[in-house]
Amino acid sequence: MASKSPFDQPTKVTAERGEVVLDGPDGVGLSMTPDAAEETARRLLEGAQRARGQGTRGRDDDHTGSGA
């Protein structure tokens, strides 16, 4: 699910009581275990690399690893 336009500000990340806490734009917030945060970081980097390679061509429908 994509927003109306992509956010151009990074999400704030902190560690609290053994959890990784994300505080993003538009009130987006969640907490993760350290393991989930590390895997999410890896997936974000891969997605950013794919998006940079796309330019404005369109969507990459490779959802590998999403939902796990």
C-alpha positions as CSV (number, residue, x, y, z in Angstrom):
1,M,0.0,0.0,0.0
2,A,1.6,3.2,-1.1
3,S,1.0,6.7,0.3
4,K,-0.3,9.5,-1.8
5,S,3.3,10.7,-2.1
6,P,6.5,9.2,-0.7
7,F,7.8,10.7,2.6
8,D,11.1,12.5,2.1
9,Q,12.1,12.6,5.8
10,P,13.7,9.6,7.5
11,T,12.1,7.8,10.4
12,K,13.5,8.5,13.9
13,V,14.9,5.3,15.5
14,T,15.6,4.8,19.2
15,A,16.2,1.8,21.5
16,E,14.0,1.5,24.6
17,R,13.8,-1.4,27.0
18,G,15.3,-3.8,24.5
19,E,13.1,-2.8,21.6
20,V,13.8,-0.8,18.5
21,V,11.3,2.0,18.3
22,L,10.4,3.8,15.0
23,D,8.7,7.2,15.0
24,G,7.9,8.3,11.4
25,P,6.0,11.0,9.6
26,D,2.2,11.3,9.8
27,G,2.2,9.6,13.2
28,V,3.6,6.3,12.0
29,G,5.1,4.5,14.9
30,L,6.0,0.9,15.8
31,S,8.4,-1.1,17.9
32,M,10.4,-4.2,16.9
33,T,12.6,-6.8,18.4
34,P,16.3,-6.3,17.5
35,D,16.2,-9.3,15.1
36,A,13.2,-7.9,13.3
37,A,14.8,-4.5,13.1
38,E,18.0,-5.9,11.6
39,E,16.0,-7.9,8.9
40,T,13.9,-4.8,8.2
41,A,17.0,-2.7,7.8
42,R,18.4,-5.2,5.3
43,R,15.1,-5.2,3.3
44,L,14.9,-1.4,3.3
45,L,18.4,-1.2,1.9
46,E,17.6,-3.7,-0.8
47,G,14.3,-1.8,-1.6
48,A,16.1,1.5,-1.8
49,Q,18.7,0.1,-4.2
50,R,15.9,-1.3,-6.5
51,A,14.0,2.0,-6.3
52,R,17.0,4.0,-7.3
53,G,17.6,1.7,-10.3
54,Q,13.9,2.1,-11.4
55,G,14.0,5.9,-11.8
56,T,10.4,6.7,-12.8
57,R,9.9,3.5,-14.9
58,G,7.4,2.0,-12.5
59,R,7.0,-0.6,-9.8
60,D,9.1,-3.6,-9.0
61,D,6.7,-6.3,-8.0
62,D,9.4,-8.5,-6.4
63,H,7.9,-8.9,-2.8
64,T,10.6,-11.3,-1.7
65,G,10.6,-11.5,2.0
66,S,7.6,-9.2,2.6
67,G,5.3,-10.6,5.2
68,A,7.8,-12.8,6.9
